[in-house]
Amino acid sequence: MLPLSRVSCRRWKVLLLAITVAGSATALCQFDHFVTVRGEKLMDGEQELRFVSYNIPNLHYIEDNHAFADPNPWRIADEFEIRDALMTIRQAGGKVTRLYVPSVRKEKDDPGIIRHVNGPGVFDDSAFVAYDRILQAANEYGVRVIIPFVDNWWWWGGPKEYAGFRGKPKEAFWTDSLIIADFKKTIAFMVNRVNSITGVPFKEDKAILGWETGNELQAPYAWTKEIAAYIKSLDTNHLLIEGTHAQQIAEESLLDPNLDVLSTHHYGPADTSLGRIVKAREKARGRKPYFVGEFGYIPTADVRRIVDTVVSTGVSGIMIWSLRGHNRDGGFYYHQAAYRWPGFESGKPWDENTVVAFLREKASKINGLRLEPPPAPEAPPRLLPIETPYKITWQGSAGASSYMIERKGEDDDLWQVIAPRAGDAVQGYRPLYADTTVELGRTYLYRVRARNSSGYSEPSEPVGPVVADCRMLVDDFYNDSRIFRKTAGVKFVDPADAGKAKEDYGRVAGQAGDFIEYALPGNIISVQVNLFSTKNGSNDELELFSGETADSLSLLAPTRQAVEPYPNEYGYYAAVSYRTGELPASHRYVRIVMSADCQLSRIEMKYRPAVEAEIRAAISLSN
């Protein structure tokens, strides 16, 4: 009988052979060993496993789906997003990543929100397919994953929700035998799950570095002891990590035979964190592996000090909080100064370029490797359907620092570069590029290539035909360069509350009666204003005017569509759109008069250039 440590790869190889015979592609098993413990070290076979990497909380479950007209921020990560994130870890040299917990149904959840755990022993299998995809891709890319079972906090549901299923208070989660039995059903469901894509049982999958009892749990040791023993009774292949909120290692955890690995999380002053990390390392020395599971939200100099200490003192690893990957709808996901790979100028407020490059350097150093240049983007981007040349969006490529956009007329042979370095990390949840150089009336095809300092990807599949039937002026409020005139009270909004406004870092606001005005180089066709309503129940956030001149404006009657967010703990603002019908043919000026309860997010104004408008008028008169 084969040793159990070899059964998993044998399953992968049998699966690979079967599917290859059938003529289809499949995942590859990159791992020969389960991760084991030898004294204070994590071991991959005979090689010590150490890492400098990232937490990816939304690797399996998205909490930042902030499309403007969508009230639901939650959705399951799809295959593109999972592969993009894990390829990022590989390119960053991380070797290991940690995802967040399975979500738990909350009492006030909207029915439209998908959760992993819907009740005691009641699971949404479609939500867990993301875990299947993660393990499939992790095996292909050679990335180990850490999987925690439950959150201490309320964000995604946890002890409060498990206890609430039985009509009991949160504290009962730690002591009530029935609730503990309910939680064990979740553990058993996950550990015993058979991957719906690869056919490999989770407990035989070497891509899992280890299970974690939970995230930052404030659990009594009696609970931890019982849960640890239960997990080990189900799975003896994988390591078990204690997921505690304590910033120090407990002696009882060191003595517990079922807890293989210990970790701590550190936020706040770096000197305090450094002292605790060094103390934890010394306490675990020679006894059990120890790593820093989370740290962050500190100046770059402090990031350097903490990571350098981990590398030099023999700590097994460290993961910063946190990384966000590409969004299937274009661009990146955004969340409270999360890092994006390979770093972008728009992340300057949190020194993204410097931190990301430093972590990659230390990921090589901790493993005694020479830092190599980053690879050219491996996968070409995917252009999404194009409604108008002014709204071009694509699914990005891991490792791309920018993109080259090409265009050609429908009947042309040659592609023309129209944007050598377009970006996908300037602003989230909106179109990435506007082609302002189109000739009206012509039909075009588009394609895009990813690029970085090492080279280009292959081009995307072309998208088109796309008809250029009008011009458009778009203002995302990166600055005030597009505004013709504004009152003194109009100010750019401090990005500190961007989390309430769908991570929108470019907004303007004012007092009641303040306005902004636009002068267009042609006759306006229609206007759309997107804004955030900052006061519950408000429905008169603005007034719209248009006219032939700035001094002859008429009040418009636009339609108003409000998207109220689902009940949440984040204090999200309502997203509101005002849209006009077609305006009088000679109107070239637009004024937006604000109330005190709104923040303007994006303005779109379709128009016909003056010369074309005059030609159309002449043709009309001749007819």
DAQUIHU-V504419 format. One record per backbone hydrogen bond with DSSP energy under -1.0 kcal/mol. NH is the residue of the N-H (numbers start at 1). CO is the residue of the C=O. If there is no record, write none. Layout:
nh->NH co->CO
nh->NH co->CO
This chain:
nh->6 co->3
nh->10 co->6
nh->11 co->7
nh->12 co->8
nh->13 co->9
nh->14 co->10
nh->15 co->11
nh->16 co->12
nh->17 co->13
nh->18 co->14
nh->19 co->15
nh->20 co->16
nh->21 co->17
nh->22 co->18
nh->23 co->20
nh->24 co->19
nh->30 co->139
nh->36 co->43
nh->38 co->41
nh->41 co->38
nh->43 co->36
nh->44 co->47
nh->47 co->44
nh->49 co->42
nh->51 co->316
nh->53 co->318
nh->55 co->320
nh->56 co->98
nh->59 co->56
nh->62 co->75
nh->65 co->73
nh->66 co->64
nh->70 co->67
nh->75 co->62
nh->77 co->60
nh->82 co->78
nh->83 co->79
nh->84 co->80
nh->85 co->81
nh->86 co->82
nh->87 co->83
nh->88 co->84
nh->89 co->85
nh->90 co->86
nh->91 co->87
nh->92 co->88
nh->93 co->90
nh->94 co->89
nh->96 co->94
nh->97 co->144
nh->99 co->146
nh->104 co->156
nh->105 co->117
nh->109 co->106
nh->113 co->110
nh->117 co->103
nh->118 co->122
nh->122 co->119
nh->124 co->116
nh->127 co->124
nh->128 co->124
nh->130 co->127
nh->132 co->128
nh->133 co->129
nh->134 co->130
nh->135 co->131
nh->136 co->132
nh->137 co->133
nh->138 co->134
nh->139 co->135
nh->140 co->136
nh->141 co->137
nh->142 co->138
nh->143 co->138
nh->144 co->95
nh->145 co->207
nh->146 co->97
nh->147 co->210
nh->149 co->212
nh->152 co->215
nh->162 co->158
nh->163 co->159
nh->164 co->160
nh->165 co->161
nh->166 co->163
nh->167 co->164
nh->168 co->163
nh->172 co->169
nh->173 co->170
nh->174 co->171
nh->176 co->172
nh->180 co->176
nh->181 co->177
nh->182 co->178
nh->183 co->179
nh->184 co->180
nh->185 co->181
nh->186 co->182
nh->187 co->183
nh->188 co->184
nh->189 co->185
nh->190 co->186
nh->191 co->187
nh->192 co->188
nh->195 co->200
nh->199 co->195
nh->202 co->193
nh->204 co->201
nh->205 co->202
nh->208 co->205
nh->209 co->145
nh->210 co->145
nh->211 co->239
nh->212 co->147
nh->213 co->241
nh->215 co->150
nh->217 co->243
nh->224 co->220
nh->225 co->221
nh->226 co->222
nh->227 co->223
nh->228 co->224
nh->229 co->225
nh->230 co->226
nh->231 co->227
nh->232 co->228
nh->233 co->229
nh->235 co->231
nh->239 co->209
nh->241 co->211
nh->242 co->261
nh->245 co->217
nh->254 co->250
nh->255 co->251
nh->256 co->252
nh->259 co->256
nh->260 co->240
nh->261 co->240
nh->262 co->289
nh->264 co->291
nh->266 co->294
nh->273 co->269
nh->274 co->270
nh->275 co->271
nh->276 co->272
nh->277 co->273
nh->278 co->274
nh->279 co->275
nh->280 co->276
nh->281 co->277
nh->282 co->278
nh->283 co->279
nh->284 co->280
nh->285 co->281
nh->287 co->284
nh->288 co->284
nh->291 co->262
nh->292 co->317
nh->293 co->264
nh->303 co->299
nh->304 co->300
nh->305 co->301
nh->306 co->302
nh->307 co->303
nh->308 co->304
nh->309 co->305
nh->310 co->306
nh->311 co->307
nh->312 co->308
nh->313 co->309
nh->315 co->310
nh->316 co->290
nh->318 co->51
nh->319 co->292
nh->320 co->53
nh->321 co->295
nh->323 co->55
nh->324 co->339
nh->327 co->331
nh->330 co->327
nh->333 co->325
nh->339 co->322
nh->347 co->344
nh->348 co->345
nh->350 co->347
nh->351 co->348
nh->352 co->347
nh->355 co->351
nh->356 co->352
nh->357 co->353
nh->358 co->354
nh->359 co->355
nh->360 co->356
nh->361 co->357
nh->362 co->358
nh->363 co->359
nh->364 co->360
nh->365 co->361
nh->366 co->362
nh->368 co->365
nh->369 co->364
nh->382 co->395
nh->384 co->393
nh->391 co->388
nh->392 co->433
nh->395 co->382
nh->400 co->397
nh->401 co->451
nh->402 co->451
nh->403 co->422
nh->404 co->449
nh->405 co->419
nh->406 co->447
nh->407 co->416
nh->408 co->445
nh->410 co->443
nh->412 co->409
nh->416 co->407
nh->418 co->405
nh->419 co->405
nh->422 co->403
nh->432 co->392
nh->433 co->392
nh->435 co->389
nh->436 co->434
nh->441 co->468
nh->442 co->439
nh->444 co->466
nh->445 co->408
nh->446 co->463
nh->447 co->406
nh->449 co->404
nh->451 co->402
nh->452 co->455
nh->455 co->452
nh->457 co->450
nh->460 co->448
nh->463 co->446
nh->466 co->444
nh->468 co->442
nh->469 co->467
nh->471 co->607
nh->473 co->605
nh->475 co->603
nh->484 co->517
nh->485 co->517
nh->487 co->515
nh->490 co->487
nh->491 co->509
nh->493 co->507
nh->497 co->494
nh->498 co->495
nh->500 co->497
nh->503 co->498
nh->504 co->501
nh->508 co->600
nh->509 co->491
nh->513 co->594
nh->514 co->511
nh->516 co->592
nh->517 co->485
nh->518 co->590
nh->520 co->588
nh->522 co->520
nh->523 co->608
nh->524 co->587
nh->525 co->606
nh->526 co->606
nh->528 co->604
nh->529 co->578
nh->530 co->602
nh->531 co->576
nh->532 co->599
nh->533 co->574
nh->534 co->597
nh->538 co->535
nh->543 co->593
nh->545 co->591
nh->546 co->554
nh->547 co->589
nh->552 co->549
nh->554 co->546
nh->556 co->544
nh->559 co->579
nh->561 co->577
nh->563 co->575
nh->566 co->71
nh->573 co->500
nh->574 co->533
nh->575 co->563
nh->576 co->531
nh->577 co->561
nh->578 co->529
nh->579 co->559
nh->580 co->527
nh->583 co->525
nh->587 co->584
nh->588 co->547
nh->589 co->547
nh->590 co->518
nh->591 co->545
nh->592 co->516
nh->593 co->543
nh->594 co->514
nh->595 co->541
nh->599 co->532
nh->600 co->508
nh->601 co->530
nh->602 co->530
nh->603 co->475
nh->604 co->528
nh->605 co->473
nh->606 co->526
nh->607 co->471
nh->608 co->523
nh->610 co->521
nh->613 co->609
nh->614 co->610
nh->615 co->611
nh->616 co->612
nh->617 co->613
nh->618 co->614
nh->619 co->615
nh->620 co->616
nh->621 co->617
nh->622 co->618
nh->623 co->619
